[in-house]
Amino acid sequence: MSDTALEATRRRLTARQAETVDRLGRAALELLCREGFAALTVRRVAAEAGVGAATAYTYFSSKEHLVAEVFWRRLAASPPTAQESADPASRVTEVLRHIALLVADEPEFAGAVTTALLGKDPDVEVLRQRIGFDIRERLAAALGPDIDPDVIDSLEMLCSGALVRAGMGYASYADIAARLEKSARLILK
């Protein structure tokens, strides 16, 4: 992933600023795990990270923006799944499983990501688009050339719907990963 792709939503970052953003992200995860999304504020995250609140707000417009940025960075930094199978359905299910399992071990973070990405913050909208584009590119690579755009659209909707369902607590991320495989195979018949 290029440095430009990992820039914060609101501005270009120097090395020192990037380190501050990373510290804020780590502090947000720690606070989420301890106290949950309802207790999370940009001010509390800033205090936890040893950063001034005004500094934190130069990078993040809201707690939703902060959580969405942490998820985006995790997704963008995750390597593409191995595309070893000759079967497109198997390759697609590996991509979907990989995405679903990015937050599987962190239920507080997973729920916060769902809430954050459904928000109306303009900075979150930018991240929603980046995340959607990344997922679309991964699915397209798994499907290979000459793919029907409607199939990719259906797989994208399947993925986002499944992640929302898991984020709302209707199923675990591990269960969702298994269900995604079954549903993707139905779409790709």
N, C-alpha and C positions, 0 to 999 in steps of 0.2 A: 504494500500500500504506500502510495507516495506521501510525502510530508504535506503536500497541499490537501490531499484527501482527508488527512487527520487534523486539519486546522479547526480551531473552534468555530462555531457558527457565526459569532459576532465579529471576529477580527483575526488578522494574521498574528502569529505568535513568534516571539523570540524564543530562544532556548530556555531562558529563565521563566518567561511567561508560560511556556508549555509545561514546565516543571510545576508551576503553581496550579495550573489547570489539572494536572495529574494528581496533585496532592488533594485538591478539592474533591475530585472524583473518588479517591480512596476514602477520604473522610465521609463523604456521602454514603458510600457503601457500608462503612462501619456503623454510622448512625442509623441507617435503615435497618441493619441486622439487629441492633440493640433495641431500637425504639419504634420502628415502623414508619410508614410514609406520612401518617398524620402528624407525627412529631418533627418531621424534617422541615427545616427552613434554610434558606440560603445563609442567613445570619448564623444559625447554629452550626452549619457545615463549615463556614468560614472560621468560627471560633475553634472548632475541632481541628481544623487544618493549620491553625496559627496564622491566619490571613485576615486582614481587615475586611469588614463587611462591604465597604465601598469597592475594594479590589475585587471581591467575589462577584459583585453585581456588574462589574465591567465585563465579566466573562459570561455570566448567566443571568438571564432576565427573570427566572423563576425556578422554583424547585423542580417543576416539570421539565424545564429546559435542561437543568443539570442532570436529572436522571436519564432523559433521552440522549444526552451527549455521552454519558457513561456507556449506555447500551450501544450507541452508534460506534464508539471507539472499540468496544469489545468485538462487535460484528466485523468492522473493517479490519481489525488486526488478526482476526481468525483466518487461518489458511483455507484456501478452497479445499473442498473434499476431494479425495482421490477419485478419479474417474476411470477405474480399472475395468469395470464391467462393460461388456458389449451391449447389455440390455439398458436402453434409455430409462425405463421405469426404475431399475435398480439405482442408476446414477441419480435420478431425481429424488428418490426416497432417501438416499444418503445426504443430499443437500438439505432436504426438509428436516431430517432427523438432526443434523448438525445445528441448524438454526434453532430448533425446538429445545435442544439440550444446552444451549449457551447460558441459560439462566436456571436450569433444572435444579441445581443444588442450592439455590438462593431464593426461597419462596417470597421473602419480603421484597427483594429486588425485582423479582419477576412481576409481582403484583403492582409495584411502583412503576415499572416500565409500561405496563398496560395502561394504567391511569395517566401517566405522563404523555404517552403517544396519542391518547384520545383528546388531549387538551387543545385549546384554541390559541395558545401562545404562538406568535409568528415565527419565533426562533425554533419552536418545536415543529412547525410546519416544514421548515427547511430540512430538519433532520428526518422527518417522516418521508420526505421525498428522497433523501439520500439513502435511507434504509430500504425503501421500496425499490429503488434503482439497483442497489447492491443485490438484493434478493432476486430480482428479475434477471440480472446478469448471471448469477449463479445457476438459476434454473435454465436459462438459455444455453449456457455452456454445457450443462448436463444433458440437455436434449439434443444438442448438436445442430448442424446446419439444416436448412429447409424445414423449419418448424412452423407450425400454425400459431400465429399470434394469439388466437382464441384459447389455445391450450395453455400457453404461458399465463394469460390473464386468469384462467380458471385455477391454475396452480397457485398463483399469487393470492387469489381470494381464499383458496383453501388454507394456505399458510397463515395469512393474517387472521382469518376467522378462528383457526385452531389456536393461535397464540392468544387471542382475546379470550377465548373459552377457557384456556388454562389459566390465564391471568386473573380471570374472575373466580377461579376456584372450582370450576365444574369438573375438572380432571387434573391430574398431575401432568407435569411436562413430560415425564417418561411415558405415561399413558397416551398423551397427545402425539408423541413421536411415533408410537405404534399405530395409532389411528390414521395419522398422516400417510403412512405407507399404504395402508389398505385403500384409502380414498384416492391417493395419487395413482395407484394401479388401476382403479376403476376409471379414472379420467383418461388414462393412457392406453386403454384397451384398443 
